[in-house]
C-alpha cells in the first residue's frame, strides 16, 4: 500500500467506528411517522391530551433478541398502563409479515405495534441517537423529551412503583 494512503485509510476507519449523536438525552422526541397501526390505537406522542410516558421500541419479527424482549415489554405495559405508560413497538417490515407475527404472539404481545413510513423513524431515532442494532428502546417523558435510550430489557420502568420515578430518577440526568 502506498504510504500516503495510510493516513486517509486511518481517517476513514476512525469515522466508521466513532458514534456521532446528533441528538442528546433531553432533546424533544421526533414525531412518530407511522404507515400502519397493526395493534392498538394510534398514538400521537406530541399531542397535548396524551401527556404520558412512551416507550418506543424498534424491533423486527426475525430478530431473536427482539422476540426475547416481547414478554418483558408486555409485563411493563400491563404494570404501568393505568399509570400513563404506553409501549409502542415499531418495525419497518411488510404489513402481512407483522400482522401474522402479532396474531401468532397473541397475549404474549400486549402493547401497541406499528409499521414506520419508510425509514423516517429509523433516521430520526435510531441514527440520531447512534443506535446501530435492534432491539432499541427510547423512553419519552411527559414533556416529550427523550430521557433514556438502550436495550428494552434494561428499561428500568419495571423496577419502580412510579412511572415518573422509574424513567427520570433512575436514568442518568443530562437534561
MDTraj code that builds the backbone (N, CA, C; nanometers):
import mdtraj as md
import numpy as np

residues = "UNK UNK UNK UNK UNK UNK UNK UNK UNK UNK UNK UNK UNK UNK UNK UNK UNK UNK UNK UNK UNK UNK UNK UNK UNK UNK UNK UNK UNK UNK UNK UNK UNK UNK UNK UNK UNK UNK UNK UNK UNK UNK UNK UNK UNK UNK UNK UNK UNK UNK UNK UNK UNK UNK UNK UNK UNK UNK UNK UNK UNK UNK UNK UNK UNK UNK UNK UNK UNK UNK UNK UNK UNK UNK UNK UNK UNK UNK UNK UNK UNK UNK UNK UNK UNK UNK UNK UNK UNK UNK UNK UNK UNK UNK UNK UNK UNK UNK UNK UNK UNK UNK UNK UNK UNK UNK UNK UNK UNK UNK UNK UNK UNK UNK UNK UNK UNK UNK UNK UNK UNK UNK UNK UNK UNK UNK UNK UNK UNK UNK UNK UNK UNK UNK UNK UNK UNK UNK UNK UNK UNK UNK UNK UNK UNK UNK UNK UNK UNK UNK UNK UNK UNK UNK UNK UNK UNK UNK UNK UNK UNK UNK UNK UNK UNK UNK UNK UNK UNK UNK UNK UNK UNK UNK UNK".split()
xyz = np.array([
    [0.0848, -0.1178, 0.0000],
    [0.0000, 0.0000, 0.0000],
    [0.0887, 0.1232, 0.0000],
    [0.0479, 0.2213, -0.0725],
    [0.1230, 0.3453, -0.0815],
    [0.1213, 0.4160, 0.0540],
    [0.2349, 0.4722, 0.0982],
    [0.2413, 0.5374, 0.2295],
    [0.1443, 0.6540, 0.2454],
    [0.1156, 0.7280, 0.1395],
    [0.0252, 0.8420, 0.1533],
    [-0.1209, 0.7985, 0.1714],
    [-0.1531, 0.6726, 0.1398],
    [-0.2898, 0.6235, 0.1560],
    [-0.3193, 0.5832, 0.3008],
    [-0.2164, 0.5532, 0.3782],
    [-0.2385, 0.5106, 0.5170],
    [-0.3121, 0.6147, 0.6012],
    [-0.2726, 0.7429, 0.5991],
    [-0.3476, 0.8413, 0.6781],
    [-0.4938, 0.8540, 0.6335],
    [-0.5163, 0.8468, 0.5032],
    [-0.6534, 0.8570, 0.4524],
    [-0.7352, 0.7364, 0.4992],
    [-0.6787, 0.6183, 0.4897],
    [-0.7466, 0.4968, 0.5366],
    [-0.7742, 0.5061, 0.6859],
    [-0.6801, 0.5588, 0.7620],
    [-0.6995, 0.5762, 0.9063],
    [-0.8156, 0.6682, 0.9378],
    [-0.8272, 0.7769, 0.8656],
    [-0.9380, 0.8718, 0.8858],
    [-1.0716, 0.8063, 0.8529],
    [-1.0763, 0.7337, 0.7433],
    [-1.1998, 0.6663, 0.7032],
    [-1.2406, 0.5637, 0.8077],
    [-1.1461, 0.4807, 0.8532],
    [-1.1782, 0.3783, 0.9524],
    [-1.2182, 0.4389, 1.0857],
    [-1.1518, 0.5452, 1.1258],
    [-1.1872, 0.6115, 1.2516],
    [-1.3300, 0.6624, 1.2453],
    [-1.3680, 0.7234, 1.1355],
    [-1.5042, 0.7734, 1.1189],
    [-1.6069, 0.6621, 1.1210],
    [-1.5718, 0.5457, 1.0715],
    [-1.6658, 0.4338, 1.0699],
    [-1.6931, 0.3802, 1.2090],
    [-1.5987, 0.3960, 1.3019],
    [-1.6168, 0.3402, 1.4355],
    [-1.6601, 0.4416, 1.5398],
    [-1.6548, 0.5700, 1.5077],
    [-1.6975, 0.6720, 1.6035],
    [-1.8490, 0.6842, 1.6002],
    [-1.9086, 0.6960, 1.7175],
    [-2.0525, 0.7185, 1.7268],
    [-2.0744, 0.8682, 1.7365],
    [-2.1418, 0.9232, 1.6391],
    [-2.1725, 1.0650, 1.6475],
    [-2.3217, 1.0795, 1.6692],
    [-2.3594, 1.1332, 1.7813],
    [-2.5000, 1.1523, 1.8134],
    [-2.5391, 1.2960, 1.7854],
    [-2.6268, 1.3132, 1.6872],
    [-2.6755, 1.4467, 1.6562],
    [-2.7744, 1.4915, 1.7629],
    [-2.8411, 1.3956, 1.8241],
    [-2.9404, 1.4263, 1.9266],
    [-2.8845, 1.3874, 2.0635],
    [-2.9373, 1.4502, 2.1675],
    [-2.8917, 1.4239, 2.3034],
    [-3.0083, 1.3850, 2.3916],
    [-2.9778, 1.3138, 2.4999],
    [-3.0784, 1.2849, 2.6000],
    [-3.1331, 1.4192, 2.6478],
    [-3.2644, 1.4285, 2.6555],
    [-3.3287, 1.5538, 2.6923],
    [-3.3819, 1.6303, 2.5724],
    [-3.3453, 1.5864, 2.4507],
    [-3.3958, 1.6507, 2.3287],
    [-3.5430, 1.6152, 2.3070],
    [-3.6132, 1.7020, 2.2361],
    [-3.7531, 1.6768, 2.2030],
    [-3.7626, 1.5519, 2.1154],
    [-3.8597, 1.4671, 2.1464],
    [-3.8804, 1.3442, 2.0690],
    [-3.9370, 1.3772, 1.9312],
    [-3.8819, 1.3167, 1.8267],
    [-3.9368, 1.3379, 1.6929],
    [-4.0790, 1.2807, 1.6827],
    [-4.1559, 1.3356, 1.5940],
    [-4.2926, 1.2891, 1.5693],
    [-4.2885, 1.1450, 1.5162],
    [-4.3864, 1.0655, 1.5565],
    [-4.3968, 0.9296, 1.5046],
    [-4.4432, 0.9363, 1.3592],
    [-4.3756, 0.8647, 1.2717],
    [-4.4101, 0.8582, 1.1294],
    [-4.4560, 0.7151, 1.1021],
    [-4.5855, 0.6910, 1.1153],
    [-4.6395, 0.5557, 1.1079],
    [-4.7204, 0.5363, 0.9801],
    [-4.6894, 0.4284, 0.9100],
    [-4.7637, 0.3915, 0.7891],
    [-4.8890, 0.3124, 0.8259],
    [-4.8767, 0.2224, 0.9248],
    [-4.9899, 0.1374, 0.9618],
    [-4.9812, 0.0985, 1.1095],
    [-5.0914, 0.1124, 1.1801],
    [-5.1014, 0.0678, 1.3195],
    [-5.1527, -0.0752, 1.3164],
    [-5.0699, -0.1707, 1.3560],
    [-5.1047, -0.3132, 1.3494],
    [-5.1883, -0.3540, 1.4702],
    [-5.1513, -0.3058, 1.5868],
    [-5.2211, -0.3421, 1.7107],
    [-5.2292, -0.2190, 1.7999],
    [-5.3447, -0.1993, 1.8616],
    [-5.3630, -0.0849, 1.9490],
    [-5.4077, 0.0379, 1.8725],
    [-5.4431, 0.1407, 1.9482],
    [-5.4897, 0.2663, 1.8888],
    [-5.3707, 0.3512, 1.8450],
    [-5.3899, 0.4334, 1.7411],
    [-5.2836, 0.5266, 1.7013],
    [-5.2447, 0.6166, 1.8187],
    [-5.1158, 0.6466, 1.8274],
    [-5.0615, 0.7280, 1.9359],
    [-4.9918, 0.8493, 1.8753],
    [-5.0215, 0.9659, 1.9304],
    [-4.9513, 1.0880, 1.8914],
    [-4.8755, 1.1352, 2.0149],
    [-4.7460, 1.1099, 2.0199],
    [-4.6685, 1.1420, 2.1410],
    [-4.6558, 1.2919, 2.1643],
    [-4.6844, 1.3722, 2.0625],
    [-4.6725, 1.5169, 2.0756],
    [-4.8066, 1.5861, 2.0998],
    [-4.9126, 1.5095, 2.1134],
    [-5.0471, 1.5639, 2.1326],
    [-5.0681, 1.6025, 2.2787],
    [-5.1216, 1.7216, 2.3011],
    [-5.1352, 1.7770, 2.4364],
    [-5.2175, 1.6901, 2.5308],
    [-5.3195, 1.6203, 2.4818],
    [-5.4012, 1.5405, 2.5722],
    [-5.3435, 1.4014, 2.5971],
    [-5.2295, 1.3735, 2.5412],
    [-5.1646, 1.2453, 2.5645],
    [-5.0287, 1.2646, 2.6321],
    [-5.0264, 1.3442, 2.7352],
    [-4.9016, 1.3676, 2.8066],
    [-4.8724, 1.2478, 2.8961],
    [-4.8209, 1.1483, 2.8343],
    [-4.7900, 1.0229, 2.9005],
    [-4.6409, 0.9953, 2.8845],
    [-4.6002, 0.8859, 2.9410],
    [-4.4653, 0.8350, 2.9159],
    [-4.4789, 0.7305, 2.8068],
    [-4.3959, 0.7410, 2.7050],
    [-4.3986, 0.6458, 2.5943],
    [-4.2655, 0.5724, 2.5866],
    [-4.2718, 0.4427, 2.5638],
    [-4.1528, 0.3635, 2.5367],
    [-4.1648, 0.3205, 2.3912],
    [-4.0765, 0.3730, 2.3069],
    [-4.0776, 0.3411, 2.1644],
    [-3.9652, 0.2412, 2.1401],
    [-4.0046, 0.1218, 2.0983],
    [-3.9065, 0.0141, 2.0791],
    [-3.8987, -0.0221, 1.9321],
    [-3.7772, -0.0231, 1.8781],
    [-3.7537, -0.0657, 1.7400],
    [-3.7189, -0.2139, 1.7421],
    [-3.7852, -0.2925, 1.6589],
    [-3.7728, -0.4378, 1.6630],
    [-3.8020, -0.4953, 1.5238],
    [-3.7883, -0.6276, 1.5114],
    [-3.8243, -0.6985, 1.3883],
    [-3.8666, -0.8407, 1.4232],
    [-3.9502, -0.8979, 1.3392],
    [-4.0006, -1.0335, 1.3633],
    [-3.8898, -1.1384, 1.3557],
    [-3.7876, -1.1139, 1.2759],
    [-3.6786, -1.2089, 1.2549],
    [-3.5689, -1.1990, 1.3613],
    [-3.5773, -1.1012, 1.4488],
    [-3.4713, -1.0708, 1.5452],
    [-3.4910, -1.1498, 1.6754],
    [-3.3998, -1.2415, 1.7050],
    [-3.4071, -1.3228, 1.8262],
    [-3.4126, -1.2402, 1.9547],
    [-3.3203, -1.1452, 1.9759],
    [-3.3266, -1.0622, 2.0963],
    [-3.4557, -0.9801, 2.1052],
    [-3.5112, -0.9417, 1.9901],
    [-3.6386, -0.8681, 1.9902],
    [-3.7498, -0.9585, 2.0422],
    [-3.7516, -1.0825, 1.9958],
    [-3.8532, -1.1784, 2.0403],
    [-3.8406, -1.2048, 2.1899],
    [-3.7179, -1.2099, 2.2383],
    [-3.6945, -1.2335, 2.3812],
    [-3.7484, -1.1182, 2.4652],
    [-3.7436, -0.9966, 2.4132],
    [-3.7885, -0.8806, 2.4912],
    [-3.9405, -0.8629, 2.4903],
    [-4.0125, -0.9299, 2.4036],
    [-4.1583, -0.9130, 2.3925],
    [-4.2305, -0.9411, 2.5246],
    [-4.2054, -1.0533, 2.5938],
    [-4.2751, -1.0749, 2.7217],
    [-4.2420, -0.9675, 2.8262],
    [-4.1189, -0.9190, 2.8275],
    [-4.0783, -0.8134, 2.9203],
    [-4.1579, -0.6855, 2.8928],
    [-4.1686, -0.6480, 2.7658],
    [-4.2432, -0.5280, 2.7289],
    [-4.3916, -0.5435, 2.7606],
    [-4.4445, -0.6641, 2.7427],
    [-4.5845, -0.6901, 2.7777],
    [-4.6058, -0.6735, 2.9283],
    [-4.5124, -0.7225, 3.0092],
    [-4.5226, -0.7044, 3.1553],
    [-4.5178, -0.5568, 3.1922],
    [-4.4281, -0.4818, 3.1279],
    [-4.4197, -0.3374, 3.1528],
    [-4.5519, -0.2691, 3.1184],
    [-4.6076, -0.3041, 3.0017],
    [-4.7324, -0.2404, 2.9588],
    [-4.8451, -0.2708, 3.0560],
    [-4.8563, -0.3953, 3.0969],
    [-4.9629, -0.4325, 3.1911],
    [-4.9459, -0.3621, 3.3252],
    [-4.8240, -0.3579, 3.3746],
    [-4.7982, -0.2993, 3.5056],
    [-4.8214, -0.1482, 3.5077],
    [-4.7860, -0.0785, 3.4001],
    [-4.7894, 0.0671, 3.4004],
    [-4.8955, 0.1302, 3.3105],
    [-4.9797, 0.0500, 3.2472],
    [-5.0814, 0.1043, 3.1565],
    [-5.1699, 0.2077, 3.2256],
    [-5.2156, 0.1780, 3.3445],
    [-5.3041, 0.2695, 3.4168],
    [-5.2295, 0.3851, 3.4823],
    [-5.0989, 0.3904, 3.4651],
    [-5.0180, 0.4986, 3.5214],
    [-4.9616, 0.5885, 3.4113],
    [-5.0189, 0.5772, 3.2918],
    [-4.9808, 0.6681, 3.1845],
    [-4.8643, 0.6249, 3.0988],
    [-4.8304, 0.4954, 3.0984],
    [-4.7193, 0.4469, 3.0162],
    [-4.7752, 0.3704, 2.8958],
    [-4.7242, 0.4029, 2.7784],
    [-4.7627, 0.3335, 2.6561],
    [-4.6381, 0.2786, 2.5890],
    [-4.6390, 0.1486, 2.5622],
    [-4.5295, 0.0829, 2.4885],
    [-4.5707, 0.0789, 2.3416],
    [-4.4784, 0.1188, 2.2531],
    [-4.5050, 0.1176, 2.1095],
    [-4.3895, 0.0447, 2.0407],
    [-4.4184, -0.0724, 1.9840],
    [-4.3192, -0.1470, 1.9073],
    [-4.3251, -0.1018, 1.7625],
    [-4.2119, -0.0581, 1.7074],
    [-4.2076, -0.0056, 1.5706],
    [-4.1131, -0.0905, 1.4859],
    [-4.1616, -0.1317, 1.3698],
    [-4.0814, -0.2095, 1.2765],
    [-4.0954, -0.1505, 1.1367],
    [-4.0088, -0.1960, 1.0449],
    [-4.0167, -0.1493, 0.9068],
    [-4.0520, -0.2627, 0.8113],
    [-4.1005, -0.3723, 0.8660],
    [-4.1296, -0.4895, 0.7835],
    [-4.2637, -0.4771, 0.7114],
    [-4.2904, -0.5736, 0.6222],
    [-4.4156, -0.5750, 0.5472],
    [-4.5341, -0.5966, 0.6403],
    [-4.6443, -0.5315, 0.6079],
    [-4.7664, -0.5388, 0.6890],
    [-4.8099, -0.6838, 0.7119],
    [-4.8116, -0.7645, 0.6076],
    [-4.8585, -0.9036, 0.6204],
    [-4.7692, -0.9839, 0.7154],
    [-4.6397, -0.9607, 0.7103],
    [-4.5453, -1.0305, 0.7984],
    [-4.5695, -0.9931, 0.9439],
    [-4.5855, -0.8642, 0.9692],
    [-4.6040, -0.8157, 1.1062],
    [-4.7398, -0.8596, 1.1603],
    [-4.8443, -0.8477, 1.0802],
    [-4.9776, -0.8893, 1.1260],
    [-4.9802, -1.0373, 1.1622],
    [-4.9194, -1.1203, 1.0791],
    [-4.9139, -1.2651, 1.1057],
    [-4.8377, -1.2915, 1.2356],
    [-4.7248, -1.2244, 1.2538],
    [-4.6437, -1.2430, 1.3741],
    [-4.7209, -1.2004, 1.5000],
    [-4.7821, -1.0845, 1.4959],
    [-4.8563, -1.0322, 1.6111],
    [-4.9741, -1.1246, 1.6442],
    [-5.0424, -1.1741, 1.5417],
    [-5.1536, -1.2672, 1.5629],
    [-5.1049, -1.3947, 1.6321],
    [-4.9912, -1.4477, 1.5873],
    [-4.9340, -1.5698, 1.6485],
    [-4.8926, -1.5454, 1.7928],
    [-4.8384, -1.4278, 1.8216],
    [-4.7948, -1.3961, 1.9582],
    [-4.9125, -1.3838, 2.0546],
    [-5.0247, -1.3355, 2.0048],
    [-5.1455, -1.3237, 2.0863],
    [-5.1220, -1.2427, 2.2131],
    [-5.1569, -1.3024, 2.3284],
    [-5.1472, -1.2344, 2.4592],
    [-5.0022, -1.2122, 2.5030],
    [-4.9074, -1.2756, 2.4365],
    [-4.7656, -1.2546, 2.4703],
    [-4.7195, -1.1152, 2.4295],
    [-4.7910, -1.0547, 2.3343],
    [-4.7525, -0.9238, 2.2807],
    [-4.8688, -0.8267, 2.3006],
    [-4.8839, -0.7788, 2.4225],
    [-4.9975, -0.6942, 2.4598],
    [-4.9569, -0.5475, 2.4702],
    [-4.9137, -0.4907, 2.3612],
    [-4.8823, -0.3486, 2.3539],
    [-4.9005, -0.3026, 2.2101],
    [-4.8952, -0.1733, 2.1885],
    [-4.9177, -0.1147, 2.0561],
    [-4.8035, -0.1529, 1.9617],
    [-4.8407, -0.1883, 1.8383],
    [-4.7420, -0.2269, 1.7367],
    [-4.7713, -0.1483, 1.6093],
    [-4.6664, -0.0949, 1.5480],
    [-4.6823, -0.0113, 1.4291],
    [-4.5714, -0.0365, 1.3282],
    [-4.5996, 0.0011, 1.2040],
    [-4.5014, -0.0069, 1.0956],
    [-4.4684, 0.1370, 1.0545],
    [-4.3396, 0.1696, 1.0549],
    [-4.2983, 0.3064, 1.0214],
    [-4.3100, 0.3335, 0.8718],
    [-4.3229, 0.4635, 0.8374],
    [-4.3227, 0.5063, 0.6976],
    [-4.1788, 0.5093, 0.6501],
    [-4.1461, 0.4261, 0.5533],
    [-4.0100, 0.4235, 0.5008],
    [-3.9098, 0.4008, 0.6115],
    [-3.8080, 0.4845, 0.6169],
    [-3.7112, 0.4740, 0.7270],
    [-3.7032, 0.6056, 0.8044],
    [-3.8111, 0.6832, 0.8002],
    [-3.8107, 0.8147, 0.8645],
    [-3.7854, 0.8068, 1.0144],
    [-3.8453, 0.7099, 1.0817],
    [-3.8232, 0.6983, 1.2261],
    [-3.6866, 0.6390, 1.2564],
    [-3.6429, 0.5473, 1.1724],
    [-3.5082, 0.4925, 1.1916],
    [-3.4053, 0.6047, 1.1857],
    [-3.4282, 0.7000, 1.0954],
    [-3.3376, 0.8140, 1.0832],
    [-3.3454, 0.9052, 1.2052],
    [-3.4690, 0.9428, 1.2446],
    [-3.4856, 1.0429, 1.3500],
    [-3.4646, 0.9883, 1.4909],
    [-3.4725, 0.8591, 1.5088],
    [-3.4472, 0.7993, 1.6399],
    [-3.3163, 0.7198, 1.6385],
    [-3.3152, 0.6087, 1.5671],
    [-3.2004, 0.5172, 1.5721],
    [-3.0698, 0.5854, 1.5314],
    [-3.0668, 0.6405, 1.4121],
    [-2.9431, 0.7014, 1.3626],
    [-2.9067, 0.8247, 1.4440],
    [-3.0054, 0.9073, 1.4771],
    [-2.9794, 1.0314, 1.5514],
    [-2.9183, 1.0041, 1.6889],
    [-2.9536, 0.8908, 1.7484],
    [-2.9018, 0.8581, 1.8820],
    [-2.7906, 0.7527, 1.8773],
    [-2.7382, 0.7248, 1.7599],
    [-2.6239, 0.6360, 1.7475],
    [-2.6551, 0.4895, 1.7746],
    [-2.7801, 0.4502, 1.7604],
    [-2.8179, 0.3110, 1.7823],
    [-2.7989, 0.2339, 1.6521],
    [-2.7240, 0.1264, 1.6589],
    [-2.6932, 0.0517, 1.5370],
    [-2.7572, -0.0865, 1.5315],
    [-2.8244, -0.1266, 1.6367],
    [-2.8855, -0.2592, 1.6378],
    [-3.0202, -0.2588, 1.7068],
    [-3.0946, -0.3653, 1.6819],
    [-3.2235, -0.3819, 1.7468],
    [-3.2180, -0.5045, 1.8369],
    [-3.2997, -0.5077, 1.9387],
    [-3.3979, -0.4074, 1.9764],
    [-3.3325, -0.2861, 2.0429],
    [-3.3936, -0.1717, 2.0222],
    [-3.3525, -0.0472, 2.0871],
    [-3.4777, 0.0250, 2.1337],
    [-3.4734, 0.0773, 2.2552],
    [-3.5894, 0.1458, 2.3122],
    [-3.5546, 0.2904, 2.3455],
    [-3.6561, 0.3754, 2.3368],
    [-3.6452, 0.5177, 2.3669],
    [-3.7580, 0.5523, 2.4626],
    [-3.7259, 0.6073, 2.5794],
    [-3.8281, 0.6493, 2.6740],
    [-3.8501, 0.7989, 2.6558],
    [-3.9770, 0.8347, 2.6308],
    [-4.0170, 0.9742, 2.6095],
    [-4.1026, 1.0160, 2.7287],
    [-4.0609, 1.1221, 2.7975],
    [-4.1334, 1.1654, 2.9181],
    [-4.2549, 1.2524, 2.8841],
    [-4.3220, 1.3015, 2.9889],
    [-4.4434, 1.3808, 2.9734],
    [-4.4191, 1.5145, 2.9037],
    [-4.2970, 1.5588, 2.8980],
    [-4.2637, 1.6848, 2.8308],
    [-4.2107, 1.6599, 2.6898],
    [-4.2347, 1.5392, 2.6379],
    [-4.1932, 1.4995, 2.5029],
    [-4.0416, 1.4993, 2.4833],
    [-3.9672, 1.4708, 2.5896],
    [-3.8211, 1.4635, 2.5799],
    [-3.7774, 1.3176, 2.5858],
    [-3.6772, 1.2836, 2.5081],
    [-3.6193, 1.1505, 2.5179],
    [-3.5288, 1.1518, 2.6405],
    [-3.5628, 1.0657, 2.7382],
    [-3.4897, 1.0656, 2.8649],
    [-3.4044, 0.9402, 2.8843],
    [-3.4209, 0.8415, 2.7954],
    [-3.3410, 0.7189, 2.8083],
    [-3.3393, 0.6477, 2.6751],
    [-3.2250, 0.5884, 2.6406],
    [-3.2095, 0.5100, 2.5183],
    [-3.1300, 0.3866, 2.5531],
    [-3.1741, 0.2704, 2.5059],
    [-3.0988, 0.1482, 2.5314],
    [-3.1759, 0.0232, 2.4950],
    [-3.1242, -0.0895, 2.5397],
    [-3.1882, -0.2187, 2.5151],
    [-3.3141, -0.2280, 2.6008],
    [-3.4265, -0.2730, 2.5442],
    [-3.5506, -0.2757, 2.6211],
    [-3.5466, -0.3650, 2.7455],
    [-3.4615, -0.4634, 2.7491],
    [-3.4508, -0.5485, 2.8678],
    [-3.3839, -0.4736, 2.9827],
    [-3.3188, -0.3619, 2.9519],
    [-3.2558, -0.2797, 3.0552],
    [-3.3446, -0.1637, 3.0981],
    [-3.4632, -0.1539, 3.0394],
    [-3.5541, -0.0450, 3.0727],
    [-3.5946, -0.0574, 3.2187],
    [-3.5729, 0.0462, 3.2958],
    [-3.5884, 0.0392, 3.4409],
    [-3.7296, 0.0675, 3.4898],
    [-3.8242, 0.0865, 3.4003],
    [-3.9613, 0.1114, 3.4426],
    [-4.0142, 0.0014, 3.5332],
    [-3.9789, -0.1203, 3.5034],
    [-4.0353, -0.2366, 3.5718],
    [-4.0006, -0.2415, 3.7196],
    [-3.8947, -0.1767, 3.7609],
    [-3.8481, -0.1890, 3.8989],
    [-3.8993, -0.0790, 3.9914],
    [-3.9730, 0.0163, 3.9397],
    [-4.0167, 0.1275, 4.0230],
    [-4.1689, 0.1356, 4.0284],
    [-4.2255, 0.1719, 4.1440],
    [-4.3706, 0.1824, 4.1542],
    [-4.4292, 0.3021, 4.0800],
    [-4.3500, 0.4033, 4.0511],
    [-4.3999, 0.5235, 3.9855],
    [-4.3374, 0.5398, 3.8483],
    [-4.4189, 0.5585, 3.7427],
    [-4.3603, 0.5761, 3.6098],
    [-4.2656, 0.6949, 3.6034],
    [-4.2992, 0.8063, 3.6712],
    [-4.2112, 0.9234, 3.6664],
    [-4.0778, 0.8909, 3.7301],
    [-4.0797, 0.8307, 3.8493],
    [-3.9556, 0.7948, 3.9163],
    [-3.8779, 0.6922, 3.8352],
    [-3.9507, 0.5992, 3.7763],
    [-3.8856, 0.4913, 3.7029],
    [-3.8065, 0.5425, 3.5848],
    [-3.8603, 0.6404, 3.5136],
    [-3.7902, 0.6866, 3.3949],
    [-3.6942, 0.8001, 3.4221],
    [-3.7274, 0.8859, 3.5162],
    [-3.6444, 1.0038, 3.5332],
    [-3.5418, 0.9904, 3.6444],
    [-3.5777, 0.9354, 3.7587],
    [-3.4808, 0.9329, 3.8674],
    [-3.3774, 0.8232, 3.8515],
    [-3.4066, 0.7217, 3.7750],
    [-3.3112, 0.6132, 3.7586],
    [-3.2268, 0.6270, 3.6316],
    [-3.2599, 0.7218, 3.5485],
    [-3.1819, 0.7454, 3.4288],
    [-3.0741, 0.8502, 3.4597],
    [-2.9607, 0.8405, 3.3915],
    [-2.8594, 0.9453, 3.4123],
    [-2.9190, 1.0793, 3.3718],
    [-2.9054, 1.1796, 3.4573],
    [-2.9656, 1.3083, 3.4219],
    [-2.8675, 1.3881, 3.3371],
    [-2.9197, 1.4361, 3.2261],
    [-2.8369, 1.5184, 3.1375],
    [-2.9189, 1.6339, 3.0829],
    [-3.0443, 1.6416, 3.1263],
    [-3.1297, 1.7489, 3.0739],
    [-3.1260, 1.8699, 3.1634],
])
top = md.Topology()
chain = top.add_chain()
for i, resn in enumerate(residues, 1):
    res = top.add_residue(resn, chain, resSeq=i)
    for name in ("N", "CA", "C"):
        top.add_atom(name, md.element.get_by_symbol(name[0]), res)
traj = md.Trajectory(xyz[None], top)
